[in-house]
Amino acid sequence: MEELYNLAKNLKDLRKQFGYTQTFVAKQLGITCQSYQAYEWGLTVPTLQNFIKLTKLYNVSCDDLLE
């Protein structure tokens, strides 16, 4: 559970650090804003494909997203 909380928090922090909106990130992933919000709220986890897209969008490693 801690990893899910860390992922959700890191996604929100990175998005704000980059100045992106949830809508912008969702469009980059090809998902709805509601689906992306669920990632930031810790309700769901990204698919592997979207997880990789997120690492590229923020130029971070997989470990960085989960720490």
PAMARDO-474745 format. One line per field, with one value per residue: residue number from 0; residue in three letters; chain; x, y, z of N, C-alpha, C in turn. Coordinates in steps of 0.2 Angstrom, whole numbers, m for minus. Layout:
// PAMARDO-474745
num = c(NUM;...)
residu = c(ALA;...)
chaine = c(A;...)
nu = c(X;...)
nv = c(Y;...)
nw = c(Z;...)
cau = c(X;...)
cav = c(Y;...)
caw = c(Z;...)
cu = c(X;...)
cv = c(Y;...)
cw = c(Z;...)
//
This chain:
// PAMARDO-474745
num = c(0;1;2;3;4;5;6;7;8;9;10;11;12;13;14;15;16;17;18;19;20;21;22;23;24;25;26;27;28;29;30;31;32;33;34;35;36;37;38;39;40;41;42;43;44;45;46;47;48;49;50;51;52;53;54;55;56;57;58;59;60;61;62;63;64;65;66)
residu = c(MET;GLU;GLU;LEU;TYR;ASN;LEU;ALA;LYS;ASN;LEU;LYS;ASP;LEU;ARG;LYS;GLN;PHE;GLY;TYR;THR;GLN;THR;PHE;VAL;ALA;LYS;GLN;LEU;GLY;ILE;THR;CYS;GLN;SER;TYR;GLN;ALA;TYR;GLU;TRP;GLY;LEU;THR;VAL;PRO;THR;LEU;GLN;ASN;PHE;ILE;LYS;LEU;THR;LYS;LEU;TYR;ASN;VAL;SER;CYS;ASP;ASP;LEU;LEU;GLU)
chaine = c(A;A;A;A;A;A;A;A;A;A;A;A;A;A;A;A;A;A;A;A;A;A;A;A;A;A;A;A;A;A;A;A;A;A;A;A;A;A;A;A;A;A;A;A;A;A;A;A;A;A;A;A;A;A;A;A;A;A;A;A;A;A;A;A;A;A;A)
nu = c(4;10;18;9;3;15;17;6;7;19;16;7;15;26;18;14;26;31;21;10;m7;m20;m27;m19;m9;m16;m20;m8;m6;m16;m28;m43;m47;m52;m48;m34;m34;m38;m26;m18;m25;m23;m31;m31;m18;m6;m6;6;11;7;14;27;26;24;36;44;38;41;54;61;66;59;60;61;48;41;47)
nv = c(m6;6;9;12;24;32;32;39;51;56;57;68;78;79;83;95;102;103;111;106;102;91;87;89;80;68;68;66;53;47;45;47;62;59;46;48;56;46;39;49;50;38;27;19;10;15;8;m3;2;16;19;19;29;40;40;45;57;65;63;54;40;23;19;31;36;27;29)
nw = c(0;3;m7;m17;m12;m12;m26;m30;m24;m29;m42;m42;m36;m46;m57;m53;m51;m64;m70;m76;m81;m75;m85;m96;m94;m94;m108;m114;m110;m117;m111;m101;m91;m79;m77;m75;m64;m55;m53;m47;m35;m29;m32;m43;m52;m65;m81;m88;m100;m99;m87;m91;m101;m92;m85;m96;m99;m88;m87;m78;m68;m66;m53;m47;m48;m39;m26)
cau = c(0;14;20;3;3;20;16;1;10;25;13;4;21;29;14;14;33;31;16;5;m13;m22;m30;m13;m5;m21;m20;m1;m6;m21;m33;m48;m44;m55;m43;m28;m36;m38;m19;m16;m29;m21;m37;m29;m11;m6;m4;14;12;6;19;33;25;25;43;47;36;44;62;63;66;53;61;59;40;39;50)
cav = c(0;12;11;15;30;35;34;44;58;58;59;74;83;80;87;102;104;104;116;103;101;84;86;89;73;63;68;64;46;45;42;52;65;55;40;50;58;40;38;53;48;31;22;14;11;15;2;m3;7;22;20;21;36;45;41;49;64;68;61;51;32;19;19;38;37;23;30)
caw = c(0;4;m14;m21;m9;m15;m33;m31;m21;m33;m49;m41;m35;m52;m62;m51;m52;m71;m71;m80;m78;m75;m92;m101;m93;m97;m115;m116;m109;m121;m106;m98;m85;m73;m76;m73;m57;m50;m52;m42;m29;m27;m33;m48;m55;m72;m85;m89;m105;m96;m82;m96;m104;m87;m84;m101;m98;m82;m87;m71;m68;m63;m46;m44;m47;m34;m20)
cu = c(4;17;15;3;9;20;11;3;15;22;11;10;24;25;14;21;34;26;11;m1;m15;m24;m24;m10;m10;m21;m13;m2;m12;m27;m38;m44;m46;m50;m37;m29;m35;m31;m16;m19;m27;m26;m35;m21;m11;m4;3;15;12;12;25;32;26;32;47;45;39;52;64;63;60;54;59;52;38;42;46)
cv = c(6;14;14;23;35;37;39;51;60;60;66;80;84;84;94;106;106;109;113;102;93;82;85;82;68;63;65;56;43;42;48;56;62;49;42;53;52;38;42;52;42;26;17;15;11;9;2;2;14;24;22;28;41;46;45;56;68;67;59;43;29;20;26;39;33;25;35)
cw = c(0;m3;m18;m18;m12;m22;m34;m29;m26;m40;m48;m40;m42;m57;m60;m52;m60;m74;m76;m77;m78;m82;m97;m100;m96;m104;m118;m115;m114;m117;m104;m92;m79;m72;m73;m65;m52;m49;m46;m35;m26;m27;m38;m49;m62;m75;m86;m94;m103;m91;m86;m99;m98;m85;m89;m101;m93;m82;m80;m72;m65;m55;m43;m43;m41;m27;m16)
//
